[in-house]
Amino acid sequence: MRMNMDRRQIIMNFSTPPSLEDLQVIAETALESLPEELMTFCEDLAIAVEEFADSATEAELDLDDPYDLPCLYKKGGQIAPGVTKKQADEDDVLMIYRRPVLDLWCESYDDLSLTIRSLMIAEIGQAFDFSDDEIEEMTDRHFQGLL
């Protein structure tokens, strides 16, 4: 019965889905308070929010479903994974894909900002070769102070 009440409350609290701009603000706020281990890699990190990954990224990652990619870390000058510009004139970018993130959020019943923060920790951690155990430990430790 409680799950049904939670679902009703979510519907009542949100008259429209969070926009690209809403997710941008949430992600930029989360970026300021990531675990210390990751902060050293985020000094020049930019955040970009789009509806879905572009077709070049989907093809490079061999995605069966665009909902399979909620976010992606791109090194400066990288167009898609493995495809770089001749001149790296851009900062590293964490791409957040709105529709896949909202899909995960709806399935999890978690707070949207916690969902985004968790995705960011996992993606940045993987980009800098942290192990799955280290990423899980960072996420657990980081969320203890937020809940």
N, CA, C and O atoms as a DFTB+ gen file, in Angstrom:
588 C
 N C O
     1  1       0.822      -1.188       0.000
     2  2       0.000       0.000       0.000
     3  2       0.870       1.257       0.000
     4  3       0.544       2.233      -0.675
     5  1       1.946       1.242       0.732
     6  2       2.825       2.408       0.815
     7  2       3.380       2.785      -0.559
     8  3       3.468       3.967      -0.890
     9  1       3.756       1.775      -1.365
    10  2       4.317       2.055      -2.677
    11  2       3.302       2.836      -3.517
    12  3       3.682       3.764      -4.230
    13  1       2.042       2.479      -3.444
    14  2       1.018       3.203      -4.197
    15  2       0.917       4.649      -3.731
    16  3       0.742       5.550      -4.551
    17  1       1.025       4.884      -2.426
    18  2       0.982       6.261      -1.929
    19  2       2.178       7.047      -2.441
    20  3       2.030       8.209      -2.820
    21  1       3.360       6.440      -2.460
    22  2       4.549       7.114      -2.963
    23  2       4.371       7.484      -4.427
    24  3       4.741       8.586      -4.833
    25  1       3.822       6.600      -5.208
    26  2       3.599       6.872      -6.629
    27  2       2.637       8.041      -6.795
    28  3       2.873       8.926      -7.617
    29  1       1.570       8.051      -6.030
    30  2       0.611       9.141      -6.102
    31  2       1.260      10.467      -5.739
    32  3       1.000      11.490      -6.373
    33  1       2.087      10.445      -4.738
    34  2       2.749      11.660      -4.299
    35  2       3.702      12.184      -5.359
    36  3       3.780      13.396      -5.560
    37  1       4.421      11.318      -6.036
    38  2       5.320      11.751      -7.098
    39  2       4.523      12.447      -8.191
    40  3       4.924      13.505      -8.676
    41  1       3.399      11.860      -8.578
    42  2       2.570      12.464      -9.616
    43  2       2.063      13.824      -9.161
    44  3       2.026      14.764      -9.955
    45  1       1.677      13.944      -7.915
    46  2       1.139      15.205      -7.406
    47  2       2.212      16.276      -7.291
    48  3       1.903      17.460      -7.432
    49  1       3.445      15.908      -7.042
    50  2       4.509      16.887      -6.832
    51  2       5.122      17.413      -8.120
    52  3       5.760      18.465      -8.099
    53  1       4.955      16.730      -9.222
    54  2       5.590      17.134     -10.468
    55  2       4.532      17.263     -11.552
    56  3       3.979      16.267     -12.021
    57  1       4.261      18.488     -11.940
    58  2       3.271      18.687     -12.996
    59  2       3.900      18.536     -14.385
    60  3       3.204      18.223     -15.351
    61  1       5.213      18.757     -14.484
    62  2       5.930      18.539     -15.736
    63  2       7.258      17.852     -15.416
    64  3       7.800      18.037     -14.327
    65  1       7.784      17.066     -16.351
    66  2       9.083      16.424     -16.113
    67  2      10.189      17.475     -16.013
    68  3      10.100      18.536     -16.631
    69  1      11.226      17.179     -15.235
    70  2      12.358      18.116     -15.167
    71  2      12.945      18.358     -16.560
    72  3      13.096      17.431     -17.356
    73  1      13.268      19.606     -16.833
    74  2      13.788      20.010     -18.143
    75  2      15.287      19.775     -18.240
    76  3      15.932      19.377     -17.270
    77  1      15.832      20.028     -19.432
    78  2      17.283      19.993     -19.624
    79  2      17.956      20.954     -18.651
    80  3      18.974      20.623     -18.042
    81  1      17.382      22.140     -18.511
    82  2      17.952      23.158     -17.619
    83  2      17.901      22.715     -16.168
    84  3      18.843      22.953     -15.413
    85  1      16.799      22.068     -15.765
    86  2      16.687      21.548     -14.396
    87  2      17.791      20.539     -14.115
    88  3      18.438      20.602     -13.070
    89  1      18.009      19.614     -15.033
    90  2      19.052      18.609     -14.848
    91  2      20.438      19.240     -14.850
    92  3      21.327      18.777     -14.136
    93  1      20.633      20.284     -15.640
    94  2      21.910      21.004     -15.679
    95  2      22.214      21.585     -14.293
    96  3      23.331      21.450     -13.794
    97  1      21.227      22.225     -13.679
    98  2      21.413      22.824     -12.352
    99  2      21.696      21.743     -11.316
   100  3      22.594      21.901     -10.489
   101  1      20.946      20.654     -11.350
   102  2      21.159      19.556     -10.399
   103  2      22.565      18.982     -10.552
   104  3      23.247      18.749      -9.555
   105  1      23.002      18.753     -11.787
   106  2      24.325      18.167     -12.032
   107  2      25.442      19.123     -11.630
   108  3      26.441      18.688     -11.056
   109  1      25.297      20.407     -11.917
   110  2      26.330      21.371     -11.532
   111  2      26.429      21.489     -10.017
   112  3      27.523      21.652      -9.478
   113  1      25.307      21.410      -9.336
   114  2      25.313      21.423      -7.873
   115  2      25.991      20.171      -7.330
   116  3      26.776      20.245      -6.385
   117  1      25.687      19.019      -7.928
   118  2      26.303      17.757      -7.499
   119  2      27.808      17.777      -7.740
   120  3      28.576      17.239      -6.943
   121  1      28.226      18.395      -8.838
   122  2      29.651      18.449      -9.182
   123  2      30.466      19.140      -8.091
   124  3      31.624      18.793      -7.861
   125  1      29.864      20.108      -7.429
   126  2      30.564      20.860      -6.383
   127  2      30.791      20.052      -5.113
   128  3      31.576      20.457      -4.256
   129  1      30.115      18.915      -4.983
   130  2      30.220      18.165      -3.732
   131  2      30.451      16.669      -3.936
   132  3      29.967      15.846      -3.159
   133  1      31.192      16.326      -4.984
   134  2      31.527      14.921      -5.212
   135  2      32.586      14.472      -4.205
   136  3      33.218      15.313      -3.567
   137  1      32.788      13.167      -4.051
   138  2      33.833      12.680      -3.139
   139  2      35.208      13.260      -3.496
   140  3      35.517      13.492      -4.665
   141  1      36.014      13.485      -2.473
   142  2      37.344      14.093      -2.656
   143  2      38.198      13.369      -3.685
   144  3      38.935      14.001      -4.442
   145  1      38.098      12.039      -3.714
   146  2      38.906      11.269      -4.653
   147  2      38.642      11.666      -6.100
   148  3      39.531      11.573      -6.947
   149  1      37.425      12.107      -6.380
   150  2      37.059      12.479      -7.742
   151  2      37.269      13.962      -8.031
   152  3      37.457      14.349      -9.184
   153  1      37.238      14.778      -7.006
   154  2      37.317      16.231      -7.206
   155  2      38.596      16.656      -7.928
   156  3      38.584      17.634      -8.675
   157  1      39.688      15.941      -7.717
   158  2      40.939      16.306      -8.395
   159  2      40.834      16.136      -9.912
   160  3      41.575      16.772     -10.661
   161  1      39.912      15.275     -10.366
   162  2      39.727      15.046     -11.795
   163  2      38.659      15.969     -12.403
   164  3      38.447      15.964     -13.616
   165  1      38.000      16.749     -11.565
   166  2      36.846      17.531     -12.019
   167  2      37.104      19.034     -12.087
   168  3      36.176      19.817     -12.289
   169  1      38.344      19.432     -11.920
   170  2      38.655      20.864     -11.871
   171  2      38.168      21.619     -13.108
   172  3      37.587      22.696     -12.979
   173  1      38.391      21.082     -14.283
   174  2      37.977      21.742     -15.523
   175  2      36.833      21.003     -16.223
   176  3      36.641      21.148     -17.430
   177  1      36.086      20.224     -15.470
   178  2      35.017      19.428     -16.060
   179  2      33.789      20.293     -16.342
   180  3      33.313      21.017     -15.467
   181  1      33.290      20.210     -17.560
   182  2      32.051      20.890     -17.934
   183  2      30.923      19.863     -17.914
   184  3      31.149      18.667     -18.103
   185  1      29.718      20.344     -17.685
   186  2      28.530      19.490     -17.703
   187  2      27.678      19.906     -18.897
   188  3      27.451      21.096     -19.114
   189  1      27.211      18.943     -19.662
   190  2      26.295      19.211     -20.770
   191  2      25.131      18.229     -20.663
   192  3      25.325      17.046     -20.381
   193  1      23.937      18.731     -20.890
   194  2      22.748      17.887     -20.804
   195  2      22.039      17.903     -22.155
   196  3      21.760      18.963     -22.715
   197  1      21.757      16.717     -22.661
   198  2      21.032      16.559     -23.916
   199  2      19.951      15.503     -23.703
   200  3      19.982      14.756     -22.726
   201  1      19.002      15.453     -24.625
   202  2      17.914      14.460     -24.511
   203  2      18.457      13.034     -24.576
   204  3      18.177      12.218     -23.697
   205  1      19.235      12.736     -25.622
   206  2      19.835      11.413     -25.837
   207  2      21.232      11.597     -26.410
   208  3      21.585      12.685     -26.865
   209  1      22.020      10.536     -26.388
   210  2      23.328      10.542     -27.053
   211  2      23.117      10.692     -28.556
   212  3      22.107      10.245     -29.101
   213  1      24.084      11.328     -29.217
   214  2      23.977      11.488     -30.674
   215  2      24.243      10.146     -31.365
   216  3      24.700       9.189     -30.740
   217  1      23.949      10.098     -32.658
   218  2      24.058       8.840     -33.395
   219  2      25.499       8.326     -33.473
   220  3      25.714       7.114     -33.483
   221  1      26.494       9.231     -33.528
   222  2      27.895       8.796     -33.566
   223  2      28.270       8.083     -32.267
   224  3      28.949       7.057     -32.295
   225  1      27.835       8.618     -31.143
   226  2      28.111       7.997     -29.850
   227  2      27.392       6.662     -29.729
   228  3      27.973       5.676     -29.275
   229  1      26.127       6.633     -30.136
   230  2      25.371       5.376     -30.098
   231  2      26.052       4.295     -30.935
   232  3      26.163       3.147     -30.506
   233  1      26.508       4.670     -32.132
   234  2      27.164       3.703     -33.012
   235  2      28.494       3.244     -32.419
   236  3      28.799       2.051     -32.430
   237  1      29.285       4.181     -31.903
   238  2      30.595       3.837     -31.336
   239  2      30.467       2.888     -30.145
   240  3      31.272       1.972     -29.980
   241  1      29.456       3.118     -29.325
   242  2      29.256       2.277     -28.144
   243  2      28.396       1.050     -28.434
   244  3      28.154       0.227     -27.552
   245  1      27.938       0.938     -29.678
   246  2      27.122      -0.191     -30.108
   247  2      25.903      -0.372     -29.201
   248  3      25.620      -1.474     -28.730
   249  1      25.194       0.724     -28.969
   250  2      24.017       0.688     -28.102
   251  2      22.837       0.052     -28.827
   252  3      22.555       0.379     -29.979
   253  1      22.159      -0.850     -28.148
   254  2      20.930      -1.425     -28.684
   255  2      19.750      -0.502     -28.421
   256  3      18.777      -0.483     -29.176
   257  1      19.849       0.254     -27.348
   258  2      18.753       1.105     -26.908
   259  2      19.354       2.412     -26.384
   260  3      20.254       2.368     -25.545
   261  1      18.885       3.572     -26.851
   262  2      19.451       4.840     -26.379
   263  2      19.239       5.071     -24.883
   264  3      19.930       5.893     -24.281
   265  1      18.296       4.357     -24.282
   266  2      18.063       4.478     -22.839
   267  2      19.149       3.784     -22.021
   268  3      19.185       3.927     -20.799
   269  1      20.031       3.035     -22.679
   270  2      21.107       2.326     -21.980
   271  2      22.255       3.252     -21.563
   272  3      23.145       2.827     -20.827
   273  1      22.248       4.514     -22.024
   274  2      23.350       5.422     -21.734
   275  2      22.834       6.690     -21.048
   276  3      22.430       7.639     -21.720
   277  1      22.846       6.709     -19.699
   278  2      22.373       7.903     -18.999
   279  2      23.416       9.023     -18.928
   280  3      23.055      10.198     -18.857
   281  1      24.697       8.671     -18.948
   282  2      25.738       9.707     -18.956
   283  2      27.028       9.131     -19.521
   284  3      27.221       7.917     -19.580
   285  1      27.912      10.053     -19.939
   286  2      29.152       9.644     -20.579
   287  2      30.213      10.701     -20.333
   288  3      29.970      11.891     -20.535
   289  1      31.385      10.271     -19.900
   290  2      32.532      11.166     -19.707
   291  2      33.305      11.241     -21.017
   292  3      33.731      10.218     -21.553
   293  1      33.485      12.462     -21.533
   294  2      34.258      12.659     -22.766
   295  2      35.492      13.496     -22.442
   296  3      35.396      14.565     -21.839
   297  1      36.632      12.996     -22.848
   298  2      37.879      13.739     -22.676
   299  2      37.866      14.952     -23.603
   300  3      37.199      14.926     -24.637
   301  1      38.586      16.004     -23.253
   302  2      38.645      17.220     -24.059
   303  2      38.957      16.922     -25.511
   304  3      39.897      16.186     -25.813
   305  1      38.168      17.493     -26.414
   306  2      38.376      17.300     -27.836
   307  2      37.777      16.023     -28.389
   308  3      37.849      15.788     -29.595
   309  1      37.192      15.200     -27.550
   310  2      36.624      13.935     -27.997
   311  2      35.219      14.188     -28.552
   312  3      34.393      14.815     -27.889
   313  1      34.954      13.707     -29.750
   314  2      33.642      13.860     -30.372
   315  2      32.723      12.735     -29.902
   316  3      31.589      12.983     -29.494
   317  1      33.206      11.532     -29.960
   318  2      32.511      10.336     -29.489
   319  2      33.603       9.426     -28.927
   320  3      34.782       9.663     -29.191
   321  1      33.246       8.390     -28.160
   322  2      34.282       7.509     -27.627
   323  2      35.195       6.997     -28.740
   324  3      34.728       6.416     -29.719
   325  1      36.482       7.216     -28.584
   326  2      37.455       6.759     -29.563
   327  2      37.645       7.680     -30.750
   328  3      38.540       7.442     -31.562
   329  1      36.841       8.720     -30.884
   330  2      36.942       9.672     -31.992
   331  2      37.301      11.036     -31.417
   332  3      36.504      11.645     -30.703
   333  1      38.496      11.512     -31.728
   334  2      38.932      12.790     -31.187
   335  2      39.148      13.805     -32.295
   336  3      39.412      13.464     -33.448
   337  1      39.027      15.054     -31.904
   338  2      39.321      16.135     -32.847
   339  2      40.828      16.194     -33.031
   340  3      41.573      15.690     -32.189
   341  1      41.284      16.793     -34.104
   342  2      42.717      16.918     -34.327
   343  2      43.356      17.832     -33.311
   344  3      44.529      17.682     -32.969
   345  1      42.574      18.780     -32.832
   346  2      43.088      19.713     -31.843
   347  2      42.170      19.668     -30.630
   348  3      40.983      19.972     -30.744
   349  1      42.694      19.299     -29.492
   350  2      41.887      19.214     -28.276
   351  2      41.758      20.599     -27.667
   352  3      42.586      21.012     -26.854
   353  1      40.713      21.312     -28.066
   354  2      40.544      22.677     -27.607
   355  2      39.386      22.837     -26.628
   356  3      38.951      23.959     -26.365
   357  1      38.894      21.752     -26.096
   358  2      37.767      21.806     -25.190
   359  2      38.129      21.138     -23.865
   360  3      39.038      20.312     -23.792
   361  1      37.389      21.520     -22.820
   362  2      37.527      20.867     -21.529
   363  2      36.904      19.477     -21.594
   364  3      36.171      19.150     -22.528
   365  1      37.209      18.673     -20.589
   366  2      36.514      17.404     -20.446
   367  2      35.041      17.722     -20.171
   368  3      34.721      18.723     -19.530
   369  1      34.154      16.856     -20.664
   370  2      32.716      17.095     -20.522
   371  2      32.044      15.834     -19.997
   372  3      32.314      14.727     -20.463
   373  1      31.181      16.019     -19.038
   374  2      30.326      14.935     -18.592
   375  2      28.969      15.167     -19.248
   376  3      28.248      16.108     -18.916
   377  1      28.646      14.293     -20.178
   378  2      27.365      14.376     -20.880
   379  2      26.319      13.659     -20.043
   380  3      26.524      12.521     -19.620
   381  1      25.209      14.321     -19.810
   382  2      24.092      13.710     -19.100
   383  2      22.923      13.677     -20.072
   384  3      22.557      14.693     -20.662
   385  1      22.350      12.506     -20.225
   386  2      21.274      12.324     -21.186
   387  2      19.940      12.255     -20.437
   388  3      19.653      11.298     -19.718
   389  1      19.153      13.286     -20.630
   390  2      17.935      13.532     -19.852
   391  2      16.956      12.356     -19.852
   392  3      16.567      11.888     -18.782
   393  1      16.561      11.881     -21.002
   394  2      15.521      10.846     -21.047
   395  2      15.961       9.558     -20.357
   396  3      15.177       8.999     -19.591
   397  1      17.186       9.057     -20.592
   398  2      17.609       7.859     -19.857
   399  2      17.694       8.100     -18.341
   400  3      17.374       7.208     -17.556
   401  1      18.124       9.303     -17.928
   402  2      18.196       9.609     -16.499
   403  2      16.793       9.622     -15.895
   404  3      16.574       9.059     -14.822
   405  1      15.852      10.257     -16.574
   406  2      14.488      10.290     -16.052
   407  2      13.883       8.895     -15.990
   408  3      13.114       8.596     -15.076
   409  1      14.217       8.041     -16.946
   410  2      13.746       6.666     -16.936
   411  2      14.283       5.926     -15.705
   412  3      13.530       5.242     -15.012
   413  1      15.580       6.067     -15.437
   414  2      16.170       5.442     -14.240
   415  2      15.532       5.980     -12.967
   416  3      15.231       5.225     -12.042
   417  1      15.335       7.268     -12.931
   418  2      14.739       7.918     -11.768
   419  2      13.341       7.368     -11.493
   420  3      13.003       7.066     -10.349
   421  1      12.536       7.239     -12.539
   422  2      11.177       6.716     -12.378
   423  2      11.182       5.281     -11.866
   424  3      10.315       4.895     -11.082
   425  1      12.144       4.502     -12.304
   426  2      12.236       3.106     -11.876
   427  2      12.747       2.963     -10.449
   428  3      12.398       2.003      -9.763
   429  1      13.570       3.905      -9.993
   430  2      14.237       3.759      -8.699
   431  2      13.446       4.308      -7.520
   432  3      13.631       3.843      -6.395
   433  1      12.581       5.273      -7.742
   434  2      11.854       5.972      -6.675
   435  2      12.792       6.748      -5.756
   436  3      12.381       7.163      -4.673
   437  1      14.048       6.955      -6.167
   438  2      15.002       7.743      -5.395
   439  2      14.834       9.220      -5.715
   440  3      14.173       9.586      -6.687
   441  1      15.427      10.046      -4.901
   442  2      15.472      11.473      -5.163
   443  2      16.245      11.701      -6.463
   444  3      17.269      11.055      -6.682
   445  1      15.783      12.596      -7.323
   446  2      16.427      12.823      -8.615
   447  2      17.869      13.292      -8.450
   448  3      18.747      12.842      -9.186
   449  1      18.127      14.177      -7.510
   450  2      19.499      14.659      -7.340
   451  2      20.426      13.540      -6.875
   452  3      21.596      13.517      -7.256
   453  1      19.927      12.611      -6.059
   454  2      20.753      11.466      -5.647
   455  2      21.001      10.524      -6.818
   456  3      22.087       9.956      -6.936
   457  1      20.016      10.355      -7.677
   458  2      20.183       9.518      -8.865
   459  2      21.268      10.102      -9.764
   460  3      22.149       9.380     -10.231
   461  1      21.202      11.406     -10.005
   462  2      22.195      12.060     -10.861
   463  2      23.576      12.013     -10.226
   464  3      24.559      11.730     -10.911
   465  1      23.666      12.281      -8.951
   466  2      24.959      12.251      -8.256
   467  2      25.574      10.854      -8.321
   468  3      26.779      10.721      -8.537
   469  1      24.771       9.826      -8.137
   470  2      25.269       8.454      -8.208
   471  2      25.799       8.128      -9.601
   472  3      26.858       7.515      -9.737
   473  1      25.063       8.536     -10.635
   474  2      25.523       8.326     -12.008
   475  2      26.834       9.058     -12.269
   476  3      27.728       8.523     -12.925
   477  1      26.947      10.273     -11.758
   478  2      28.169      11.058     -11.958
   479  2      29.360      10.397     -11.279
   480  3      30.438      10.310     -11.868
   481  1      29.181       9.931     -10.052
   482  2      30.271       9.265      -9.336
   483  2      30.724       8.029     -10.115
   484  3      31.922       7.806     -10.290
   485  1      29.772       7.234     -10.577
   486  2      30.121       6.008     -11.313
   487  2      30.829       6.333     -12.626
   488  3      31.840       5.710     -12.949
   489  1      30.319       7.287     -13.377
   490  2      30.899       7.590     -14.694
   491  2      32.290       8.212     -14.568
   492  3      33.203       7.830     -15.300
   493  1      32.458       9.155     -13.660
   494  2      33.769       9.787     -13.480
   495  2      34.754       8.768     -12.911
   496  3      35.909       8.713     -13.335
   497  1      34.301       7.965     -11.955
   498  2      35.156       6.931     -11.393
   499  2      35.642       5.949     -12.445
   500  3      36.820       5.592     -12.466
   501  1      34.742       5.509     -13.322
   502  2      35.130       4.586     -14.393
   503  2      36.084       5.243     -15.378
   504  3      37.014       4.601     -15.865
   505  1      35.861       6.518     -15.673
   506  2      36.724       7.233     -16.626
   507  2      38.163       7.318     -16.122
   508  3      39.099       7.393     -16.917
   509  1      38.337       7.307     -14.807
   510  2      39.678       7.419     -14.238
   511  2      40.121       6.125     -13.559
   512  3      40.924       6.141     -12.626
   513  1      39.587       5.013     -14.040
   514  2      40.038       3.664     -13.684
   515  2      39.902       3.305     -12.209
   516  3      40.707       2.532     -11.689
   517  1      38.902       3.849     -11.529
   518  2      38.593       3.368     -10.194
   519  2      37.913       2.016     -10.351
   520  3      37.180       1.799     -11.317
   521  1      38.143       1.118      -9.425
   522  2      37.515      -0.205      -9.500
   523  2      36.032      -0.084      -9.126
   524  3      35.604       0.911      -8.542
   525  1      35.267      -1.112      -9.473
   526  2      33.844      -1.129      -9.111
   527  2      33.678      -1.063      -7.596
   528  3      32.771      -0.398      -7.095
   529  1      34.550      -1.750      -6.871
   530  2      34.487      -1.726      -5.408
   531  2      34.777      -0.328      -4.866
   532  3      34.112       0.125      -3.934
   533  1      35.757       0.352      -5.439
   534  2      36.084       1.716      -4.999
   535  2      34.927       2.666      -5.292
   536  3      34.609       3.527      -4.472
   537  1      34.300       2.516      -6.448
   538  2      33.171       3.370      -6.806
   539  2      31.998       3.113      -5.859
   540  3      31.357       4.054      -5.392
   541  1      31.722       1.856      -5.581
   542  2      30.636       1.513      -4.660
   543  2      30.918       2.066      -3.258
   544  3      30.018       2.593      -2.604
   545  1      32.162       1.944      -2.804
   546  2      32.529       2.461      -1.481
   547  2      32.372       3.984      -1.435
   548  3      31.847       4.524      -0.462
   549  1      32.828       4.680      -2.492
   550  2      32.689       6.138      -2.550
   551  2      31.222       6.547      -2.519
   552  3      30.834       7.468      -1.801
   553  1      30.423       5.853      -3.303
   554  2      28.999       6.175      -3.373
   555  2      28.337       5.957      -2.022
   556  3      27.621       6.833      -1.537
   557  1      28.565       4.809      -1.411
   558  2      27.975       4.514      -0.097
   559  2      28.414       5.530       0.947
   560  3      27.590       6.060       1.692
   561  1      29.709       5.797       0.999
   562  2      30.249       6.739       1.988
   563  2      29.706       8.145       1.754
   564  3      29.355       8.851       2.700
   565  1      29.643       8.535       0.511
   566  2      29.196       9.884       0.171
   567  2      27.714      10.083       0.500
   568  3      27.318      11.151       0.967
   569  1      26.897       9.052       0.257
   570  2      25.476       9.190       0.474
   571  2      25.083       9.108       1.947
   572  3      24.009       9.576       2.327
   573  1      25.937       8.521       2.777
   574  2      25.622       8.453       4.206
   575  2      25.420       9.845       4.787
   576  3      24.558      10.044       5.644
   577  1      26.197      10.790       4.334
   578  2      26.074      12.161       4.824
   579  2      24.936      12.948       4.204
   580  3      24.568      14.008       4.710
   581  1      24.366      12.438       3.102
   582  2      23.313      13.160       2.405
   583  2      21.899      12.710       2.761
   584  3      20.935      13.451       2.570
   585  1      21.787      11.498       3.275
   586  2      20.440      10.959       3.576
   587  2      19.994      11.274       4.963
   588  3      18.894      10.891       5.360
